[in-house]
Amino acid sequence: MVNGQVAYAALTATELSRLTPENVGPMLDAWKHELPCRDADGVMLEYPWDLVERNGGAIAGDFAALGLGRLAARASSVAVVRPGGPALDQWDRVR
């Protein structure tokens, strides 16, 4: 569980057989009460832009974990450039 949401589920074949595209939401709610719950590390990505928003920090963390911390500072200062438009910095929101 991450912030009260199911992050992953280890299901038996029987539990998995009850799952259909139409009942994913209700099944996730049911599993919160039926199956053992554990806290999970990480964050839940609810929207595609959540992934983009966290990507720079994740890349910097990867560099740091690999012992390339001096390069991590460069990774967090990358700019996105729009054709015909100004560069975007870390504080701009893409809509």
N, C-alpha and C positions, 0 to 999 in steps of 0.2 A: 504494500500500500504506500502510495505517495500522496500526501495531502488528502486522505480519505478516498482516493481513487485506486482502482485495481490497476497495478502496473504490469503484473504478469500473473498467470495461473498455471499450476501444475495439475493437470486433469487426468483422470482415469479415462479409459476408452468409453465407459458408460456415461460419464459426465460430458465428454466431448460429443457423444452421439445425440445428446439433448440440445446441442447448439445449432441454431439455424441463423441465417442472415437477419431474419425478422425478429428474433428474440435475443439478440446480443445484449442490449441494454438491460432487460429484465433478468437475464441470466447473470450478468455481472453483479447486479444488486443482490440476487439470491446467493451467489457464491460468497459475498462479503459475510453472510451469516452462516452458511453451511460449511465452508472450508476454513481450515486454519489460516489466519492472517499474520503476516509479518511485515514490518516496516522495510521499505526498500530505499536505497540511496538514489539520488538523482532528482530530476524534475520531470513533470508531465508536460508534454508539448500539445497544447490544445489547438493551436492554429499554425499554419505553415510559417508565418512570420516569426513565431516563437523560435523555430529552428535557426532562422537567419540571425535573429537578435542575439542568440547565445553562441553562435558559431565562432566568432573571434576569440571569446574567452576560452572556449573548448580547445581551439587550436593552440593558443598560448599555453594552456594547461598541458597539452600533449608535448609541446616543446620542452616545457619545464620538467615533465616526468622523464623525458629522454636525456636530461642533463644538458639541454641546449637553451638554458634560461636566457642567455644574452640575445638569442634569436627570437625569443618569445616577445620581447618588447617591440621588435620590428613587426611581428605578426599582428599585434594589436593596433598598429598604426596604419594599416592598409586602408586605402581610400577606394570607394566605388565611384567610377566615372560614368556618367550618362552621356551617350552620344549627343553632341550639341548642347550640353548642359554643364553646370558646375559640378565639381567633385562633391561627394557627400562625405561627411565625417561621421564619427561614432554617435553623435547626438542627433543626427537627422533620422527621421522616421520615413520609411518607404511606404507609400500607400498605393 
